[in-house]
Amino acid sequence: MKHFKKLGRPMLDRRSFLSGSVQGLAGIALTKLMAEERARAASPKIDAANPYAPRQPHFEAKAKNVIVVFCSGALSHVDTFDYKPELIRHHGKPMPGSEELISFQGPNGNLTQPLWKFRPRGQSGKMISDLVPHIGEMADEISFIHSLTNTSNTHGPAVNLMNTGFTFDGFPSMGAWVNFALGSENQNLPAFVAIEDPRGNPVSGPNNWANGFLPASFQGTPFSSTKPIRYLDRPAAFSSDTDQAASEALRFLDEQNAARYPGDEELAARISSYELAGRMQLSVPEAVDLDSEPGHIRKLYGADSANEDKAAFAKNCILARRLVERGVRFVQLFNGAYATMGRLNWDGHGAMKEQYDIHGEILDQPVAGLLKDLKQRGLLDETLVVFATEFGRMPMFQMGTQGRDHNPHGFTGWLAGAGVKPGVSYGRTDEFGFKAVEDVATPHDFHATILHLLGLDHERLTYYHNGIERRLTNVHGHVIRDILT
């Protein structure tokens, strides 16, 4: 059929009509699919005046609370939890196929055996190194994931991916998603607390506990045994009567504004945050009163140690237990400070043996004490303990150094407690610990599994932002069911 022209413009022929119709129908179908996808999502309805109200999970949860122990700087899996006899047998030899391998800081040397001896631990006989013997004692309570991977070999982006699901800044942290989904069981304490290492802020700093594009109410509240909540105490220059009068005046103004602007969610959220701050003035001092802990508990964690950093981290671990005991939903417990070439964290590039001996003493007994204490109180049945780091380290030393470079191709994390099979191992790296080769797991799988134990479907927990239904797991992730009870 020839085109007919009118006023110099071609008129529609049959082929053009059919082509345009197909494209139009495809657009209609896509719109319908997107609408159905949004309908399947289960973004919780938040009352701005009471954002911390407890909310129901998608299905019955195994865990009520979560404690995440995050080792900042990248803990070496081949020196702690991932036993590789072949690495010992081939010590000092080149790794096959590594001739062209260039890692984060450059070329690598020959294979280097673990710097600490591995021994069988517990009834399961799990091989764990002498760097963390106290955690080794708890091997029968732990489900090890030896096949974790990361898409970045740089600390900041890799930490972001492990804690927010994305390598870039600005996305909600895992704790913020959980806070958003489930609210709090204690209206007098924050639902999400980030406990910083006594030696300083972790890599990526507040992005680890940020709310991202979620409402600000759901960000984490940072404090620790050595760093109390800022501005919580009444200023010394104000008497209690003056403080009370100011609170009453503020409450009156809030009520007037709420009546004048009904439905203003931002105003309601601000009023709610002020009210929580007021309640925290009464509840937080009791929650952080570690002096009330008996001597045998302080000794269990190592809080009586002459090593000040160890004692301070041990107190942070006690604080984590006290917070979940009081209904705090999500506690993030950091071990290691910002990038210091391994001096204050696990980034062992140059002097690994010397630095890890220091860090191992700080980490080991307090974390094991936390597990033991949760178990003896019956809290491990309802609390999920997560142990993570941003990536692993190479099975060889860097050329000309006494340390291992970054390795995102395979590393170890673990879970213990509510809903987790005890004393098992999942996944595997190759014979030298270089690359995950069996049941490879991503950070999104890790997150999907944690959410599942909290009764949350990671594909349904969404928040509509900039035209996209956002998820902690992005568009990825599968629950690691083999480690679940």
Secondary structure as UniProt FT lines:
FT   STRAND          5..6
FT   TURN            7..8
FT   STRAND          9..10
FT   HELIX           14..40
FT   TURN            48..49
FT   TURN            51..52
FT   STRAND          65..71
FT   TURN            72..73
FT   HELIX           77..79
FT   TURN            80..81
FT   HELIX           85..89
FT   TURN            90..92
FT   TURN            96..97
FT   TURN            99..100
FT   STRAND          102..103
FT   TURN            104..105
FT   STRAND          106..111
FT   STRAND          118..121
FT   TURN            122..125
FT   STRAND          126..129
FT   TURN            130..131
FT   HELIX           133..137
FT   HELIX           139..141
FT   STRAND          142..148
FT   HELIX           155..164
FT   TURN            169..170
FT   HELIX           174..182
FT   TURN            187..188
FT   STRAND          192..195
FT   TURN            198..199
FT   TURN            203..204
FT   HELIX           205..209
FT   TURN            212..213
FT   HELIX           216..218
FT   STRAND          221..222
FT   TURN            230..231
FT   TURN            236..237
FT   HELIX           240..260
FT   TURN            262..263
FT   HELIX           265..287
FT   HELIX           290..292
FT   HELIX           295..301
FT   TURN            302..304
FT   HELIX           308..325
FT   TURN            326..327
FT   STRAND          330..335
FT   TURN            341..342
FT   HELIX           352..376
FT   TURN            377..378
FT   HELIX           379..381
FT   STRAND          383..389
FT   STRAND          392..398
FT   TURN            399..400
FT   STRAND          404..407
FT   TURN            408..409
FT   STRAND          411..417
FT   TURN            418..419
FT   TURN            422..423
FT   STRAND          424..426
FT   STRAND          428..429
FT   TURN            431..432
FT   STRAND          436..438
FT   HELIX           443..453
FT   TURN            454..455
FT   TURN            458..460
FT   STRAND          463..465
FT   TURN            466..467
FT   STRAND          468..470
FT   TURN            472..475
FT   HELIX           481..483
//
